[in-house]
């Protein structure tokens, strides 16, 4: 039995908090009570039993009586047949009071614990129940804000009243029965709307005044906003004056007019909401669109008229209200079209870049200003029209969406001087819930005019009022404000401000994705053929095609709707995307076709969805867009409420973990313990499976107390193995431990689950209650790989005897539906819902989930987690990790593992200013600077060949003061070196293939490809299959997506099943042999030079170069690659073991015959060296193209001056006879002419030059080291 958590509210009220069955005051707490001769195991059983009897569901009543599991009782009670909500609300409080009266009357121990709460208010602290509970979680910092609870806490009030009556009985020493007629008055059961949850209002200037709460009184069943102390005397005065004005106008005419005309006279004053602002005026929308329909929906209110009106204080802004009595219709705008299909010659669309007003206001009766709250914001974009700034885009924590800020909204700021990333002070106008908001306007609830891309205003959020200058911000990087990482020297206020900015950035990341999907949706008539919907975007330009390709991808899930603003009637999957160029005059035009297969028809209340589908098939109007995954709302709210910094102040394990994460304290650990291998192994026998560095990580985590560890793990060092061993040891030595294993993607998650199964053994892992959650997308795309873990997935766990024994009929149907979808339609499986059911009926000790799924399951499957392991941390954002820790109050230990020198979170689709400094990037940067986080580093690589390990270590890690060592011998990674495949140096599994070629650009995506390098990659793979094995694991990695697409097409023509991936898409994976195609070349044809951010991105280079186990083929222009730091270091060190080869090497592979000289270097059948030495070209030196030794002319394809005459085939044109001067170009040696680039003489080449004296050329070469 657990006592309630005692705390004090801000108003001084003592609170006794409880939630879940571990507390005695919960309805789920097991205790015997007897009522009318029937024994009940808890009050929940009595409550649900009488609920079933009341509605005649005797079968469910019997099931409830025979069940002793409170959670299962609740589920049965929630599915009672013939349930009438209005009938139940009249008796439910009575039944609940009776149950609790007998509970404490018949159980002296429980009654004693009830009395021990003293005079405190009992509170059921949960955000899941807004009626019986208070609407705030027990560990939330908002629990002390009693006046702002969104819930009614009815159960707590009942228990408090019962305590008072039982105390009175004890004092009077006589028996009383419960006087049910004298219970306190409880609110009726009803759906509730959360009250405003905004920060305390600041001193609002006259320009920010709002309407009185009396003017916008909520419905009877909803909690009134009048309980908040947000009104000011000015606001009240405005409202009183407005009411008096209305009353006077009514009284003036009541005596003269008949009663039937009084109502008509009242309607001549109509309220309009300012929905869009302009420099010379504002647009107002009718506040209540369902009334006064003979009035215009949108009106123009000019500045001059507003300034002369009663109540005017400052310029009107979004969210303000104006009471209008007279207007003049605009000619041609009286009736507006709601969508493009209604537009005619005489009917304009309601929105085209701006809202079209139907009339101009000529008389204003009164102006009322919206209530405003202040918060910090950031400018993320600046919009220009013909080099003239028109507005800027601002984000803030209290803004529902990013909003345009025009000159009229700036106070003390000049739009021409504002900078991107500038910190500003934002005044947010609060709006009623369910109003709609977009980047440039707001709309009233129930409006008929909307695009469908608008978002619904949530409680506590609003729209942009005004923007002012903010005080200086001391934390900058490259002259730009940054709010992440959080530094130890930051004050608490600065941390809270940073959290607010992070909240805004989180909201924008979701909003940006949503806006792109909506803007690129399909609307129109689809072609239905072969059970597929064909969606066509015809004759569009390349920019539109690029935008569509960013949103529509094969295998993605889509939704089908009759109208954009309606819920979907079906879901489908994209099966194919086709892009083709069409003939047109002027600019190039394209057709973009999408094939969609319907996989599920979704039931909708009061709608015939089957008929809607048939109408769409028969050529009816349809809206289709990719499915928009939600899940950032909870994370945004977490940072908006400053939960990380607030919880970090608590003296709990969760607080200590958050202090470590936020770098709130300094800690210097001077105690260096001597390493005792035997002592470490005595912790547990499984420690012997780890090397010393790995044991350091495990030892820290297994120590007593709260621990936060970051493990720096370069590629292939066994970080997954460490996590698996740690989990296995904890399960065996720690009681009641629950481990959550989180990764950023599905494939690393599957790898971790398989690794743990190998360590534990399948039977032990089964007994440990492990379950792995995978998204529907992953189960569909990676079915073969994930299906290996089937026995640890939901589809198996839900069919276990333990679960089936406690199931009701309705639950069984849901499980059967889930299993059917898993086999036939895996994308439709609902992991979170079924995981919650499993968590109620079974004890889970290990949960595997991706970070996005984990955030949705913190209150169900991840409840009571005590150990969190986050793998591939570089791909997880700081806000993700902080949110998870905030939502897991019982967390004690955290292990974060990743490599800070590999790719981080993909943020390329967001504005550049949000790429760093806003908490959306990798969590690793924060962990590295925190002294409270223990740091360990793994150094032994078990993936790569020893030579690959040495080269990668030099290229990517030694410059950072780190290094990695080989953990495997050459014989363990000898697939290439011991095969018949002719390597340039047979003992070195690295091939540096110098292929210059010419870059060709995709006219749609502007990505690049290199056809010569494509042909080289194909030749390499063909030889690998022929000379090594057709079963060899080979992956082609490309730096450019267009290169990837072109190679994929070539493989499809050859019917080869070779995996082609981008660098970003292959992180955390490995294979036997990698062919790395780098694309870029020094050939500047068409303006496509050798400048590339990809080459300067060290993290991307590290990932690309470290995926291979047995061998790596680097295909590219060697001189161009030297432009990147990591690439250059890799080539320099690899050249110590092998030599750069060129086209001659491919000729040797093609011919199949070769030999070697006494140094081991590869020779062609004719005895020629295949090395392709790269020498510096003397400036202004004229060279003439000559055929190569194979008789093939090198195709440099220099573009002639002037426009192309051959269109898309221009890249195939042969080079002219005379070369132009291109410094840094790599030249190919020929049979007809040999010239030394060292001395300039003819008849020999640089390595044969006597001026070398066999010293300069050899001293840093692969032969000079004497290793091979």
N, C-alpha and C positions, 0 to 999 in steps of 0.2 A: 504494500500500500504506500502510495506516494502523497506527501502533503502538497498543498498548492504552493505556487510561487507567490510570495508576498512582495508587493511593491507599492509605490505611492504615486498617484496621478498628479498632474501639474496643478490641479485645483485643490490638492491636499487630501483627496479621498484615498483611503487605503484600499488596495485591490488584492483579492485572492484569486490568482489565475490558475486555471486548469484546462486540460485538453487531452484527449485519448484515454484509453481504458487503464493506463497506469495510475491515474488519479482517482481517488475514491468518489469524487463528485460527478464523474462522467457517467452517462447513461449506459455505457458499455462495461462498466466495472462489475466484475462477477461478485454477486452477493445473493443470498437466499431471501426472498420475500414471498409471503403467502397472502393471497387476496381471494376471498370467496372460495376458499378451499383448494385453490390451484397454486402450485409452487412455480415460481419464476426465478430464472438465473440472474436476471438483471432488469432494470427498469425499462430498457429498450425492448425486451421481450414482451412485457405487459403492454407497453404502448402500441407496438406493432400488432399484437394479438387482437386487441380491441379494435384496431383500425381495420383488420381483415374481417372481424365479425360484423362491424357496422355496415360494410358494403357487401356482405353475403358471400365472401370468398372463403368458404369453409376449408377448401383444400389448402390454401395458403396459411390459414389459421393453424391447421394441424401441423404443417411443416414448421411453422414458427415455434410451436410448443415442443416439437421433437428435436429442435436444434439448440445447441448450447453455445454456438459461436456468434457473438454479438454482431460482427461485421456481416456475416451471412444472413442473420436475422434482418438486418437493415436492408440488404439487397432484396430479400424476398418481399419485405414490406414496401419497397419502392415500386413493385410491379403488381400490386393488388388490382384485380379486375374490378370494373364498374366504379372506379374511384371518382369521387366528386369533391373537388377542392373546396368549393364554397361550403359544402355541408361539413367537411372535416374541420375547417377553420373554426367553426362554432363550438366544437367540443374538444379539440386537441389540447388546449391549455388545461382544461379540467382533468383530462386523462393523465397528462404529464404531472400535474400537481398531486393527484391521487397516488400515482406510482412512487413519487419521491417521498410523500408523506409516510407511506408504509415502509419504505426502504429505511428511513432513519428512525422510525418509531419501533421497528422490530429488530434493529441491529445496534446494540448499545455502543459498540466500538466505533461504528461510523457516526453515530450521534455525537459521541465525544469529540471526534475529529471535526465535526461540523461546528461544535461550540468553540473549539480552539481557534477558529478564524476570527473570533471577537466581533468587532463592529465593522469589519471590512466588507466591501461589496464583492460578492462572488461573481466571477467573470469566466464564461467559457470563451477562451482566447483562441479563435480560429478565423481565418479569412475565408473559409469554405462555406460558412453558414451565416448569412446576414440577418436571420431571424432569431434562432435560438442562441447564436453566438454574437460576439461584439464586432466581427468583421475584420479583426486584426490578429495576426499570429502571436503566439505567446512569447516568442523571442524577438519580435519586431520592436524597434525603438519607438514606433508610433503608439505602442500600447498605453503609454502614460498620458497621451493626449485624449482624455476621456470625452471631451466635448466634440471631438472630431471622429469618433468611431462611426463607421458606416453601418454597423449592425445594431440590433436592438437589445441583445443580451437577455432574451426572455427567460432562458433556463437559469441564468445567474440570478435574475430577480425572483424567480420562483423559490430557489434554494435560500436566498437571503430572507424571504418572507417566512418560509418554513422554519428556519433557524430561530427567528424572532418568536414565533408561536410556541415552538418546543421549549425555548428558554423560559417563556412565561409559565408553561405547564410545570416545568421543574421547580420554579420559584414558588408557585402557589400550591405545590404538592397535591394536586388533584388532577384527575383525568379529564382531558378535553378531547373532543373530536374536531377534526379539521372543518372549520366553517368556510365552506367553498363559496358562499355568497359574499364573504367579506375579504376575498383575495384582492390584492392590488389590481388596479386596472391595467391590463396588458394590451399592447397594440394588436390589431387584427393580423392574421397571417396574410401576407401579400408579397408580391415581387417588389423589391426595393431598388432604388437607384442610389448609388454611392454619392454622398455629399461631397462638396468641393474640398479637395485636399491640397490646398495651395499654401505657400508660406504666408506668414503674417504680412498683411498689407502695410506698405510703407506710407509715409505722409503723402497722400495723393494730391497732386496739384489740381487746381480747378479744371484744367484741361482733361483730367482723367476721372471725372465724376461719373458715378453709375446710377442706375435706376434703383429705387427702393425695392426691397424684397417683396413688399406688398403688391407691387405692380406685376411681378412675375411669380405669383404664388404657385407652388407646385401642386400636383394632384393630391387629393385627400390621402391616398395610400402611401405617398412618398414623404420622406423626411424633409422638412422645410429648411431652406438655407438661412432662414431668419435667426437660427440658433448661433450662427457665426457672427463674430463681432467685426464684420467687415464694413458696415455702413458708417457713413460720416454725417455730420450735421448738414453739410452742403448737399449731399445726396438726398437726405430726407426732405430738405427744403425744396429741392427740385421736384421730387415726387408729389409733395403736398401741393405745390403750386400747380402742377399739371392736373391733379385731381380737382382742385378748385376751379381751374379753367374749364375742364370738361363739365363740371356741375353747373357752372354759370351758363354755358352755352345751351345746356339742356333745359335749365329753368327758364331761360329767355323765351323759349318757344313752346314750352309745355302748356302754358295757359292759352296760347293762340292756336295751337295745332290739335287736331284729333289724336287720340291715343295711338291709332294705327300708324301715324306718321312720325311719332317720337323716335322710334327705332331707326327709321330712315335718316332722320336728322343727326342722330348720334354717329352714324357710320360716315359722316362727312369729314371726320377727323380720323385719319388712318396713320398707324405707326409704320415707319420704314427703317430698316436696318442698313447702316452704311456697309455695303458689301464690296466696294472697290473704290480706290482713290485715284484721282488725277490731279494735275497741277492746278487747274483752274476750277475744279469742282470735284464732286464725288457722286458715285452711283448708289442709290438706295434700292433695296429689295423689300417688298411687302413683308412685314414681320410674320404675319399669319397668312400663308398662301391659300388657305382653305376658306377664308372669308373675304368679303368685299371684292369679289371677282370682277366686278365692273370697273374696278380701279386698275391702273397699270401695275404690272408686276415689277418693272424696273423704271426708276425715275432718275433724272439728272438734277442734282442740287448744286447750283453755282455758288462760288465763294461769296460773292457780293450779297446774295440773298441771305445766306446763313449768318453773315456778320451783322445784319440788321435785325435778326430774329431774337425773340425772347429766350433767355437762357444761354445765349452764346457767350462763351468764355475764351475758347481757342479753336483752331482749325479742327474741322471734323475729321476723324480717323476711323479706321476699321473697327466695327463693334459698337460705335455710337448709334443713337437712335434719334430720329426726327419725326415729329408729328405734323403731318401735311393736311391742309384743308383745301388747297386749290392747285391745279396743274393744267398744263396745256399739252394735248397730244402732238407727237411728232408725226408729220406726214409720211406715210409709208412704213411706219413702225408700230402701228397699233396692235397688230397680230404678229407674233414672232414664231419662227419655226423652232421646234424643240430638238430636232436632229437634222442631219443632212438630207434625209429622205423627204422631209416636208418643205424643203426650200423651193420656192417658185420665183417667178419674176417679180411678184408683188409681196412676197413674204421673205423677210431677211432672217438669217440664222441668229439665235439669241446671243451667241458668243463667237466672235471672230477676232482673236488677239485681245479683245476687250469686250466687256458686256455692252450690248446695244440697248440704250435706254428707250423706252416707249413714249415717254413724256418728259416735260420739263416742269419742275415745281415752280409755282408762282407765289405761293403763300405758305409760310411755316408758322405753326402755332407755338411750338415749343421744341427745345433741344435737350436731350438727356445724354450725358456722357457715361460711357461704360466704366465699370470698376476695373482697375488695373493693378497688376503686381509687377515688381521689378525683378529681373534676373540678368545674369551675364550672358552675352552671346558673342558670336564670331562671324565676321564677313567671309564667306567662302567663294563667292563669285561676283564679278562685275559685268553687267550687260551693257553693250554698246550698240548704237545704231549709226552707221556711217562715221565711225570714230568719235561719236559724241556719247558720253555716258548717259544712260537713261535710268538705271536703277542698280542696286546691289542686292545680293541674296544673303539673308541672315539666318543663322540657326541659333536656337536657344533651348534650354531644357524645358521651358513651359510653353514653347510654341509647338502646336500639333504637327505642323509641317514647316519646312524651310519657306521663307516668305520674302517676296520682293519688297524692298524698301525704297520709296521714291523720295524726291527732294523735300516734299511737304512733310514727310515723316521724320526728317532729320532735325535735331535740336542742337545747335552749336557745332554742327559738322558740315563740311563741304564735300559733296559727292565726288568732286573732281580730285580730292586729296585723300579719299579713303583708300586703304590698301587691303589686298586679300590677306586674310589671317588676322586682321585687326580685331582686338578685343573691344567690345562696345557694351553699353548698358541698355538693355531692352525693356521697354514697358509693354507688358502683354495684356491685351484686353480680354477679359473673361467672357465667355459666351455660354449660353445654355447647352446642356448635353444634347447630342444628336444633331446639332447643326453641322453643316458641311463646310469644309475648308479646302482650298487649293492654294497653289503658290501665289496667286495674284488676286484671289477673291474669297469671300465667304458667302454661304447661302443658308436661308432658314430651313428648318426641318419641314418635311413634307412638300418641298418645292417640286414643281413639275419640270423645272429647267435645271438640268445637270448633265454633265458630260459622262460621268461614270468613273472618272479618275479621282474624284474628290474623296477625302477621308472624313470620317465621322469624328467630331470633337469629343474627346474623352473628358471625364470629370477632372477638374484641376488644370486643364489645358486651355489654350486660347489662341488668339491671332495677334499679329503685330500691331501695336499702337504707335509708339514712337521709339526713336533710337537716339541715344546721347553718347557723348564721349565717356570712356572709362578711364580709371586711373592707370598709371604705368604698370606693366607686368614685367617682373625682373627676369623671368626665365625664357631665354631665347636660344635658337639654333640657326645659324646662318642668317641672323637678323630677323627671323620670324618667331612669333610667339609659339611656345610649346607648353602643353599641359600634361605631358607624359614623356619620360618616366617621372614618378613622384619621388622627390628628393628628400633626404632626412632634414635638410634645413628649412623645408616648407612649413609654414605655420598651419594650424588647424583650419583657419579660414581659407587659406590658399588651397589646401587640399580639397576642401568642400567646393570651392569655385571650380577647381579642375574636374571634380566629379560631375558637376553640372554641365560643363562643356563636353565631357565624355558622353553624358546622357544625350545631349543634342546630336553628337556625331553618330551615336548608335541609331537614333531615330532617323537621321538622314540616310544612313546606309540602307535601311529597310525601305524608306520612302523612294530613294533613287532607283532601286531595283523595281519597285512597284510601278513607278512612273514610266520606266522604259518598257515594261510589259504592256501597260495600258496604251501607250503611244503606238506600239507596234502590234496591236491586236488585229485580228481579222474581223471585218464586219461586211456582210453582204451575202451573196448567194454562193453556196458551195456546190461542187459537182460530186454526186454520190455514185461511185462505180466500184465494183468488186469489193463491196463491204468496206470501202474507204471513202472518207470525205476528202476531196481535193480542194484545197484553199489556194486561190491564186492572187498574187500581187503582180499585175501586168504593167509593162512599159514603165518601169520605175528606174530612177537613176542609181548610180553606184553608191551614193551616200545612203540611200534608203536600203539598198541591199545589205550594206555593211551593218546598219542598225538592226535589220531583221536577223542577220546571222548571229548577232550578239545575243539575241533573245530566244530564237527558235533553234533547237538542237535535236538531232535524232535521239530517240529513246526517252525524251523528256515527256512528262505528263502534262496534259492540257485539260481545260474545262470548256464545255459547250453551253451557251446560254441563248435565250431568245432575245434578251436585251442586256446591255452592259450592266445596268444597275440591278438586275434580277439575279437570284441565286441560280447556279448551274443546274441543268437537267440531266447532264451526263458528263462522264470523264473519259478521256482517251489517251492514246500514246502516239507520238510522232514516229511514223515508220520510215519516211523518206523525205528528203529535201532536195529539190532540183533547181538549179539556176542556169538559165540559158540567155544568151544575148540575142536581141531581136533587131531587125532592120529598122532604122529610124533616121530622120534627118537631123543633123547637128550632133548633139551629145549622144553618147552611147546609152542605150536603154536595155533593160533586162526584164525577164519574167522569172518570178520566184514562186515555186509551187511547193506546197506542203501536203503530204499525205498523212491522214490521221485515222486511226482505227479506234472505234468506240469499244471500251472495255467494261463499262458499267453505266447503268441508268439509275440515277439517284432519286429516291422517293422524296416528294415535296408535298407538304400539307396544302390542301385545296388547289392542287395543280395536277393536270393530267400530263405527266412528263413523257409518257409513251407517245401521246399525240404530238407533243412538241418535237420529239425526235423524228416522227414520221413526216411532219411538216418540213423539217429541215432537209430530210432526204428527198422530198418532192420539190425542192427548190425554194423553200421558204427562207426568210431572213434569219441569219445566225451570227452569233458572236463567239469567237474562239480565241483563247489566249493561254499561254503557259500557266501552269499552276503556280501560285504565289505562296511560298512557304512562310508561315508566320513563326514567331517564337522569340522575337527581340523585345516584345512589349515588357515582359518580366525583367529583362536585363536593363532596359531603359529606366523602368521604375526604380530598380535597385539603386542606380546611380543618381537618379533625380532626388530620391529621398536621402542621399548621402549615407546609405547603409554601410558601405565598407569602412568609412572613417568613424561612424558612430559606434558600430559594433567593435571596432578595434580598441575602444576605450574600456571595454568590459574586461573584468578579470576572469576570463574563461579560456578554455582551449581555443575556441573559435576566435576570441579576441586576440590571443597571442599569435595565431596563424595570420590574422589580418594585419597585425602590427608588423610582422615580418614581411608580408607581401608589400605593404605600403611604405616600408623603410622608415618606420616611425621612430625607431630607436637605434642607437649605435651599440654594437657589442664587439668587443675585442677578445678573442679566445687565444690566450697565450699558452694554455696548457697543451703541450704536444705529447701524447702518450706514445710510449715505445710499442712498436708493433709486435704482438704476440700471436703468432699463427695458430698455436695450439689452443689458446684461449678463445680465439675467434671460432675455430672449428667446434669447440665445446658448446657453443650457443645452440647449434643444431647440426646434425650430420649433413644436411643439404648444403651447408656453407662450403663444403669441399668442392662443390660444382663450380665455384666462382674463383676467379683469380684475385690477386691481392687488391687491385683497384676496385673491383666489383664488390669485394667483401667490405671495403670501407663504407660504401653506400648502404649495404644491408645492415652493417653493424650500427650505424647511426639511427636508422629507422627502427631497429629492434630494441633500442634503448628505452628506458622508462620515460614517460612524459610526452609532452607535445613536441613534435619534430617537423621541420619544414626543410626539405633537401632538394637542391637542384643538381642534377647530374649532367655534366657536359659530356656528350656522347658523339664523337665523330662517326662516320659511316662504318658499319660492320663490326662494332666493338662489343656487341652482345648486350645492349641496353634492354632489349625485350627479354632476354634470358635472366637478367638481374631482377626485373620486375616480377617475373614468374616465380623465381626462387623466393623472393621476399614474401609474395602472397602465400606460397605454400608453407613457409615457416610460420607466418602469422596465424594461419588457420590451425596449425598444430599446437601452438604454445599460448595463444591469446584466446581467452573465452569471450564469447559474444561479439567477436569482431565481424564487421561487415565491410567489404572492400568494393569500391567502385573503380573500375579500370576504364579510363576515358582516352580516346584518341580523336584527332581532328577528322579522320576519314575512315571508311569502312574496311579497306584492305589491311591497313596496319592493325585494326581491331581484330580481324580474323586471324592474323599472324600471332598476335599476343595470346588469343584464346587457345590456338593449337600448341603454342609453346608451353603454356601452363598445363595443358593436358599431358604433354610429354613428361613434364616434371612430376606432376601429381600421380599420373596414371588415370586412365579413363574411369575405373570404378570409384576411386577416391574423389575425383572431380564431380562425379555424379552425386555422391553422398554429401558433398560440400554445398549443394544447392546453388550451383553456378548456372547463370542464364545469360545468354548473349542476345542483344537486341540489334537488329539491322534494319535499315530503312527499306521501304518497298522498292525503291529504285535500285538499291544494292542487291536485294534478293532476286530482282529480275535480271540485272546486267551481269552480276557475278554469281549466278546461281550454282554453277558447278563447284566453284571454290568454297563458297559459304556453306553449301549443302554438306560438306565434310564435317561440319560442326552441328549437324542436325539434332543430335541427341542432347545438346546443350542449348537449343533454341526454344522459343515459346511454343512452336508447333508440337514439340515433344513434351515439354513440361506441363502443358495444359491437359494432356491426356494421362498424366500420372495418377496412380491410385489415390494418393494423398489429396489431390485436387478434386477428382471425380467424387470422392466420398462426401465432400461438403458442398457440392454444387446444387443449385436449384434448376428447375426446368428451363427458365429463360436464359440462365447463364450457359447451360448446355447448348442451347441453340446458337448463342453467340460464338461459342468455341467451335462448333461444327462449321459455322459460316467462315470463321477465321481460317480453319484448316483447309477448307475448300478453296478459299482465295489464295492461300499460300501455295497450293499446287497449281492452280489454274490462272490466277490473277494476282501475283505477289505484290503488285503496286497498291492494291486495295487493302492490304493488311494493316490494321490499326495497332501498332506496337504499344503505344502509350496506354491505351484503354485496356487492352488485354494484359499488359504488364501490371497495371494497377490491380486487376482482378487476381492475378497470380500472387502478388505481394500480400493480399489480404488472406489468402488461403494457404500459403506456403512460406516457409522461412528461407529467405534468400541471403546467402553469405557472400557471394561474388556476383557482381553485375558488370557486364561488358556493354558499353554504349558509346556512340559518337558524342561529341560535345554538344551538338545541336539537340540530339535526343535527350541527353542527360539534363539539359536545362528544362525540358518539358516534364521530366519525371522526378524532380527533386522532392515533390510532396507525395510520391507514391512508391515506385520501385526503389528509389534511392534513399527513402526515409531511413533514418538511424545509421547512415553511413559513418564509419569511424576512420576509415583509411581511404584516401584518394590518390590514385596513380594516374598522371596525365602524361601520355607518351606522345612523341612527335610534337613537342611543345612549341617549336618555332612556327608551326602552322596554326597554333591557337592564340587568340588575342588575349591581352591582359584583361579586358572587360569580361571575357568568358570565364576565366579562372576566378576572378574576384566575385563574380555573380554566383558561381557554384559554391564557393566557400561561405558566402553570406547565407545561402539557402540550406546549408547543411550544419545545423547547430551542434551536432554531436561529433563533429570532425575532430580528430586528434593528430593525425599524421598525414603529411602530403609529400609525395615524391613526384617531382616534375623532371622529365628527362627529354633532352633534345640537343641539337647542335646549333649554336649561335652563328656558325659560319655557313649554314645552308639556307635555303629559301624560306621566307617568312610568309605571313598572311597575304593572300592575293587581294590587292586594293586598287588595281589598275583602272577599274571602272569608275572609281570615285574621283572627285576633283583632286588635283595634285596636292593642294594644301592640306588635305586630310590624310595623306599617306604616312605622315609621321607626326608625332606630338599630340595625338588625340586618343590614345589608348586602344585604337583599332589594330595596331600592329602587334607583332609578336610579344608574348609575355616575358621572353627571355631577357630583354634589356632591363626590365624592372628587377628580375630575380638576381641578375649579375651584380647590381649595385647595392642590394640590401645586405647588410652585415649580419642580420638576424637569420638569414637563409644559409644553411650549411651547403658548401659547395664541394662536389667531388668531380673527378675527371677520369674517364676511361681512356686507355691509351693503346690497348692491344686489339688489333684489327684481325678478325677471323674470316673476313669476306674475300679479300683480294689476294692475288699473287704477291709474293714478297717484293718484287720489283715495282708493281703498281702501288703498293703501300708506301714504299720509299719515295716514289715520284709525287704521289698525291700529298704526302706529308710535307714535302719541300714546297710544293706549289701553294697549298692552302693553309697550312697550320704553323709551320716554323716561323713565318713572318709575324705571327701573333704570339710567339713565345710558347707554342704548344708543339707536340709531335705525336705521331702514332707509330706503333711498331707492329711488325708482322707476327701474327699468331699462328700461322700455318706455314708449313714447309713448301718448297717448290714442287715436290712430288704430289702434294695434295691439290695443287692448282696447275696441273700439267696437261690439261685437255688440249691446248694448242701446241705447247712446246714439245710434246712427245708425239705429235701426229704427223701425218704426211704433208700438212699444210706448210708451204714455204714461207716462213717469216723472214724479214730482212736479216735479223740475227736470231737464230733458231732458239736460243735460250732466253730471249726477251719477248714477252707477250704483248708488246706495244708496237703498233705500226703507225708511223707519222706519214700519211699519204698527202703529198702536196699537189692538190688539184685546184687551180686558180678559177678557171671558167668565168662565166659572166652571170651576174645577178639579173633576174627577171622579176618584175613586180606584178602582183595581182591587182588589177584595176579596181577591184571591189574592196578588199580588205587592206590593200597596200602592204601586205606581207610579201616576203621574198622567197624565191627559189633559185636554185642553181642547177641547170640541166646536166652539166658535166659531172657535178658531184652526185647527182641522182644516178647517172649511169655507172659511176665508180662504186657506189654502194651496192648496186645490183650485182656487179661483177664480183665483189667481195663475198656477198652472201652465197652466190652460186658456187664459188670455189670452196667456201666453208662446208656447204652441204655435200659437195663432191668428195672433198679430201679429208674431212673430219667425220661427220655423221649427219644423216638427214634428220636425226632426232635432237641435234644440238639446240640448246636454248639460245636464240639470237634475238636481240632487240635493236631496232634502229631508233636512235634518239635524235631529234631535230631541234634546232634553236628557233626555227620559224614555222608557223602553222601552215603556210602555203607550201613550204618544202615538204612538210609531212603529208599534206593532201596529194601532192604530185607523186611522191614515192608510193603511197598507198594505191593510187590508181595504176601505177606500173606493176605492182605486185598482184593486183586483181587481174590484170591482163595475162600475167604469167601463171595465174592460179596458185600463187604461193601464199601460205598462211604464216606470214611474218608480222609480228607486232611492231607497229610504228607509233611512236609516242612523242609528245613534247617533253621538254625538261621538267616543266612544272607538274606534268601529269605522272611523272615516274619517280618522284621523291618517295623515299621509304620503301623502295622496291629494288630488286637485284636480278641479275641473270648471268648465264655463263659467259657470253660474249656480247659486247656492245659495239655497234657501228655508229659512231658519232659524226653526224653531218652538220657542219657549221655554217654553210651557205655563203657567208660574206666573202668578197674577194676585192683585191686591189684594182680590179677593172672598174673604172668609174663610168661605164656606159650608161647613158640615160640619167646621169646624175646620181646613180646609186653607188656611192663611194664606200670606203671601208670604215666609215664612222658608224658605230653601233653601241647603243646602251647595253646590249646583251654581252658584248665583249668586255665592257667595263664593270659588269655586274659580277663581283667575285663569288657571291653566294650561288648564283646560277651556274657558274663555271665549276664550282666545287661539286655540286650535285651531278652535273653531266659527266664529270671525269671519274666519279667514284661508284658507279653502278655495277661494273663488271667484276666477275669472280676470276675468270681464267684468261681473258684477253680483251684489249681495247684497240679498235681501229679508229684513229682520228683522221677524218677526211675534211680538208679545208685548205685555204690559202695560208700557208705558214707565216708569211710576212705580215699579213693582216691580223692574224691571231695574236701576234706579238704586241698588238695594241692594248691588250688586256693584261693586267698584272698577273693573275693566276694562270692564264693561258701561256704567257711568256715564261713564267717560272716552270711550268709543266714541260714545255718544249725544251727548255734549257737542260733540265735534269734528265728527261727521257733521252736526249741526244747523247748523254754519257753512256747509254747502254745500247742504243740502236742508231740507225741513220734515217734521215729524211729520204723518202722514195717518191717517185712520181709516176707518170704514165707508163714508163718502162716496166715498173713493177706489175701493173695490171696486165701488160703484154705477156709477162712471164706466167702469171696466173692463168691467162687464157690459153697459152701454148702448152702448159703442163710440163715443160722440161726446163730444168735449171741446174746449176751447180754452184759451189762455193769456193772462194779462194782460201789461202792459208790462214787468213784472219777470221774466217767464218762468215764473211759478208756474202750476200746473195749475188749470183751472176746469172745472166741470161744464158740461153743455150749456146749463143755465139761467144760467150766469155766476157760480155760487157757488164760493167758494174751497174746495178739498178739504182744506186744512190742518186738523188736529185739535190745537188748542193745549192744552197741559196746564198748568193753573193750579192753584195751591194752594187747597184748599177751606177756607173760614173755619170754625173750630170751631163746633159747635152749629148750623150753618146748615141750615135745612130746605129740601130740594128735592123737587120732585115729578116723577116720571117722565113724560116727554112723548114722543110719537112723533118719529122722526127725519125728516130732510128727504125721505127716500125713502118715508116712510109706514110704515116697519117699526119696531116697538117693540123697543127694546133689551132683551134678555132677561138680566137680572141674576140671576134665579133664586135669590133669598135663601132660605135654608132656614128654615122656621118652627121655633119652639121645640118641643121634644118629639120623640118618635121618628117615623121616616118611616112612611107608610102605603102607599107605592106601590112599595116594594122597589127594584129596579134601575132603574126608570123615574123615580125621584124627581128626577133632574137635569133632567128635561124640564118640570117644573112651572113655570108662569108666575109672575112676581114679584107680590107684593101691591101694592096701590095706594099705600100709604104707605111711604116709605123710612125706614129707620132711619139713625142717624148713623154714617157710615163715613168717618173722616178719611183723606185721601189718595186718595179714589176719583176716577177720571177720568170726567167727564160729557160727554155728547154734545149738541152744539148742535141745536136744533129750530126748526121754522118758526113755531110758535105763540108761543114766548117766547124773547126774547133778554135775557140779563142779564149785566152786566159783573162779572167776579170781581175787578176792580181797584178800582172805586169802589162796587160794589154796586148801581148804577143799572140801569134797564131800558131796552130799546130799542136797545142797542148791545152789542158784545162787547169783550173786553179790548184787542184790537189797534186798535179804533176809538176807544178811550177818549181824551178830550182831555187827561186827566191825564198821559198818556204824553209829550205834546209831541213825538211822533214821535222821541223820543231813547232813552228807557229801553228801549223794546221793540225798537228796531232796532240798537242799538249792537253786540250780540253775535250778531246774526242772520246768516243766509246772505246777505242783501242788504247788510248793513252792511260786509262785506268788499270789495264791489265786484268780485268775481271773475267772477260769472256773472249 
